[in-house]
Amino acid sequence: MCRSTGFGYTSSNLSQGSYDLFYNEWVVGWPAAGETVTAEMVLFCLQNTTALPYFVQVIAASPADLDSSPDNNPSGIPAEDDEALVTLASFQQPVGSDSRCYVFFKCQ
């Protein structure tokens, strides 16, 4: 799931399936047609000076996804509807003035 450095894993809350920390993969299983599944990841940052991209993509689909190709994008820039990028922007106060490392999401 995660294609980024700068984060450490704390925990996850999945609406379905399991998360493999070693491979950074969320195995969703078989959601019903039209069903929404979610993964909430709790991460801690390893630095707070630069924005951190968090890229995810579907790596396998069955039946086949007709309008995209799973696991075909090593660039980290979304090009198909089975990919997403969220950038965590750093909190711009001096270190020690706030316990937060990153405070908002910028979706692309």
N, C-alpha and C positions, 0 to 999 in steps of 0.2 A: 504494500500500500504506500509506504513512505519512500520517496525518492529524494531525500534531502539529508544533509548533515546539519549539525547544530542543534539537534533535539535529542533528548533522552526519553525513553518510554516510561510512563508511570502506571497507567492502567487504561482499560477500554471498556465501553459499555455498548454492546452490540444488540440490535433488535433481533438478529438472527445470525446463526453460524458461529464460527470461532476465529480467533486471531492468532496467527503464528508469529511470535516475536522474532524468532531466528530469521525467518524469510521476509518479515514485514508484509505478510499476506493475510487478508481477510477472506476466509472461505465462507461464502454466503450460503451456499446450498441451493435450494430450489424454491425461490419465491414464486408465488402464484402470479399469473398474468395481471398486470396493473398494480401489483403490491409494491409498496415503498419499504425499503429496508435502510437502516441507518447504522453508522458506526461513529461513536463519539470517542475521540482519543484524548487522553490526558497526558500531555508531554511537559517536560521541563526544558528550558533553553540552556544551552551550554555557553552562550554569549549573548550580549544585548546591545551590540554596537551597529549591526547591520541588519537589514531586512532578510528574512529567511523564507525561501520558497518551499512549498510542500506540494509536490506533484503526485497525483494518483491516476491510475488507469486500470481498466479491466484487463486481466491477463488471460482469461479463458471464458468462453460463453457457449452454452448449449441450450437450445439450438443455436445455430450460427447467427451472429449479428449481421444483418444484411447491409447496414449503412456504415460500418466501421470494422476495422481489423484489430482484434484484441492483441495486446502486448507487442505493438510494433513501433513504439515511439521512445527511443532512448534520449531524446533531446530535452525533455522536461517542459516543453511548450505545447499546450493542448492544440491538437489539430483535428480531432474527431470528437463525436459526442460521448465516447466512452472514456474520456480523460478530463481532468480538472486540475486547476492550479490555484492555490490560496497562498498569498504572501502575508506573513506576519511582519508587521512593521514595528520597529523598536520604539520603546517608550522614551521620549526625548528629555528626561530629567536626569540630573547627575546620579551616578550610582550611590545607593544608600539613602536617597530621598524617598524612595518608594519600593515596596517589595515586589512589585510587578515587573516582569521582564518584557512582555509584549501585551498590548492592551486592545488592539483592534485588528480586524481582518480586512484585507483588501482583496476582493475576489477578481479574478481575471477569467 
